[in-house]
Amino acid sequence: GQSAVSLRGVRVLHHERVCLQGDALLPLDLWQRWPDVNFAHLLNDGTVSRVHLEATELDLRTVSRLTGVDWPLGGTLTGTVNAEGPLGALKLDGTMQLAHGILPLDWKGGAVREVSAQITLEGNAIRVEQGIGRYVNGDFGIAGRLDLAKPRAPSLEAVGSGTYQSQPFTFSVKGDAIKPLITTEGH
């Protein structure tokens, strides 16, 4: 339609095994012409969206390649995601488990590895519990919340600890998800 894209009976198979399935009505205005896409209007705030997806050991590296870009992602994702409502009043539900993740930090090859996390979707928030991982100089643990009450300006709140060259540190992240305030104690 003019203000939404409906996907029904989505199934992603890898080696004859269903790793992602579900339905989605996404508030995307895809009728804009490239390269003059207005990203501020790509998401339609008024359209009620519905998403129900089930992932079973979804290989993030493999599925990300479907975009045509070799994204520096990795790991497996298992769980369910449900979302319903207009963008400004989206109601989320579900849980996801990430295992053996690789998440990019920048476009120069920096990444965190061996990431695992329990992710809970509830109301208008996404919570990360028991997030752990490794990076080039140490390891970390994190727990936090991404608040999507204002989806075009989400807020982030997280606390964690880790090591940097075997020296312990703690950190907190708070504020605008695009440019949060990060404070650290320790090395």
C-alpha positions as CSV (number, residue, x, y, z in Angstrom):
1,G,0.0,0.0,0.0
2,Q,0.9,3.6,-0.1
3,S,1.9,3.9,3.6
4,A,2.7,0.3,4.6
5,V,4.2,-3.0,3.4
6,S,2.5,-6.2,4.3
7,L,4.5,-9.4,4.5
8,R,2.6,-12.7,5.1
9,G,4.0,-16.2,5.6
10,V,7.6,-15.0,5.7
11,R,9.9,-18.0,5.9
12,V,13.7,-17.9,5.8
13,L,15.3,-21.3,5.3
14,H,19.0,-22.2,5.7
15,H,20.0,-25.7,4.7
16,E,16.4,-26.8,4.5
17,R,15.7,-25.6,8.1
18,V,13.3,-22.8,8.9
19,C,15.2,-20.3,11.0
20,L,12.8,-17.3,10.7
21,Q,9.0,-17.2,10.1
22,G,6.2,-14.9,10.7
23,D,4.1,-12.0,9.4
24,A,4.6,-8.2,9.4
25,L,2.7,-5.1,8.5
26,L,5.4,-2.4,8.4
27,P,4.7,1.4,8.3
28,L,7.1,2.0,5.4
29,D,6.4,4.4,2.5
30,L,8.4,2.6,-0.2
31,W,6.9,4.8,-3.0
32,Q,9.6,7.4,-2.6
33,R,12.1,7.4,-5.5
34,W,15.8,6.7,-5.0
35,P,18.0,8.7,-4.5
36,D,15.5,11.3,-3.3
37,V,14.3,9.3,-0.3
38,N,13.2,11.4,2.6
39,F,14.3,9.2,5.5
40,A,12.3,11.4,7.9
41,H,9.1,10.3,6.1
42,L,10.2,6.7,5.3
43,L,8.5,5.5,8.4
44,N,4.8,6.4,8.6
45,D,3.9,7.4,12.2
46,G,0.2,7.0,11.8
47,T,0.0,3.5,10.3
48,V,-0.7,0.7,12.8
49,S,1.9,-1.9,12.4
50,R,1.9,-5.6,13.4
51,V,4.9,-7.9,13.6
52,H,5.0,-11.5,14.7
53,L,8.4,-13.2,14.1
54,E,9.8,-16.4,15.4
55,A,13.5,-17.1,15.1
56,T,15.2,-20.5,15.7
57,E,19.0,-20.3,15.7
58,L,18.8,-17.6,13.1
59,D,22.4,-17.1,11.7
60,L,22.8,-13.3,11.7
61,R,25.8,-13.4,9.4
62,T,24.0,-15.5,6.7
63,V,20.7,-13.6,6.9
64,S,22.4,-10.2,6.9
65,R,24.0,-11.1,3.5
66,L,20.5,-11.1,2.0
67,T,20.7,-7.3,2.0
68,G,23.6,-7.5,-0.6
69,V,26.0,-6.0,1.9
70,D,28.6,-8.0,3.8
71,W,27.7,-6.7,7.3
72,P,30.2,-7.4,10.1
73,L,27.6,-9.3,12.1
74,G,27.6,-12.8,13.6
75,G,25.9,-15.1,16.0
76,T,22.6,-16.9,16.4
77,L,19.3,-15.5,17.5
78,T,16.4,-17.5,19.0
79,G,13.1,-16.3,20.3
80,T,9.9,-14.4,19.4
81,V,9.1,-10.7,18.6
82,N,5.6,-9.3,18.7
83,A,4.9,-5.6,18.1
84,E,1.6,-3.8,17.4
85,G,0.5,-0.2,17.1
86,P,1.5,3.0,15.5
87,L,5.2,4.0,15.7
88,G,4.6,6.4,18.6
89,A,2.6,3.9,20.7
90,L,4.2,0.6,19.7
91,K,3.6,-2.2,22.2
92,L,6.3,-4.9,22.2
93,D,6.3,-8.4,23.6
94,G,8.8,-11.3,23.4
95,T,12.2,-12.6,24.3
96,M,15.3,-13.2,22.3
97,Q,18.6,-15.0,23.1
98,L,21.8,-14.0,21.3
99,A,24.6,-16.5,21.3
100,H,28.2,-16.3,19.9
101,G,27.5,-12.8,18.6
102,I,29.8,-10.5,16.8
103,L,28.7,-6.9,16.8
104,P,30.5,-4.0,15.0
105,L,31.8,-1.0,16.9
106,D,32.9,1.0,13.8
107,W,33.5,0.6,10.1
108,K,37.2,0.0,10.6
109,G,36.8,-3.6,11.8
110,G,36.4,-2.9,15.6
111,A,33.9,-5.4,17.0
112,V,32.8,-7.1,20.2
113,R,32.9,-10.9,20.0
114,E,31.6,-13.8,21.9
115,V,28.5,-11.7,22.8
116,S,25.6,-13.4,24.5
117,A,22.5,-11.7,25.9
118,Q,19.0,-12.3,27.0
119,I,16.7,-9.6,25.4
120,T,13.2,-8.9,26.6
121,L,10.7,-6.8,24.7
122,E,8.0,-5.3,26.9
123,G,5.7,-2.4,26.4
124,N,7.7,0.3,24.6
125,A,11.1,-0.9,25.8
126,I,13.8,-3.4,24.9
127,R,15.8,-4.7,27.9
128,V,19.1,-6.4,27.7
129,E,19.9,-8.7,30.6
130,Q,23.0,-10.7,31.2
131,G,24.8,-9.3,28.2
132,I,28.4,-10.3,28.1
133,G,31.2,-10.2,25.5
134,R,34.8,-9.7,24.6
135,Y,36.7,-7.0,22.8
136,V,40.4,-6.6,21.8
137,N,41.5,-5.4,25.3
138,G,39.2,-7.3,27.6
139,D,35.7,-8.3,28.4
140,F,32.5,-6.7,29.6
141,G,29.0,-7.4,31.1
142,I,26.0,-5.1,30.6
143,A,22.4,-4.7,31.5
144,G,20.2,-1.9,30.2
145,R,17.0,-0.6,28.6
146,L,16.3,1.1,25.3
147,D,13.1,3.2,25.7
148,L,11.1,3.6,22.4
149,A,8.4,5.9,23.8
150,K,9.8,8.5,21.3
151,P,11.0,6.1,18.5
152,R,12.6,8.9,16.5
153,A,14.6,9.9,19.6
154,P,15.0,6.7,21.7
155,S,16.7,6.9,25.1
156,L,19.2,4.5,26.5
157,E,20.1,3.6,30.1
158,A,22.6,0.9,30.9
159,V,25.2,-0.1,33.5
160,G,28.1,-2.6,33.2
161,S,31.5,-3.6,34.2
162,G,34.5,-5.2,32.6
163,T,38.2,-5.4,32.2
164,Y,40.6,-3.4,30.1
165,Q,44.1,-5.0,29.9
166,S,43.2,-7.0,33.0
167,Q,42.2,-3.9,35.0
168,P,38.6,-3.7,36.2
169,F,36.3,-0.8,35.3
170,T,32.6,0.1,35.6
171,F,30.5,2.2,33.3
172,S,27.1,3.7,32.8
173,V,25.3,4.9,29.7
174,K,22.4,7.3,29.8
175,G,20.5,9.6,27.5
176,D,19.8,10.0,23.8
177,A,20.6,6.6,22.2
178,I,22.4,8.4,19.3
179,K,24.8,10.3,21.5
180,P,24.4,9.0,25.1
181,L,26.5,10.2,28.1
182,I,29.0,7.5,29.0
183,T,30.7,7.6,32.3
184,T,33.4,5.2,33.5
185,E,35.2,4.5,36.8
186,G,38.5,2.5,36.9
187,H,40.9,1.9,34.1
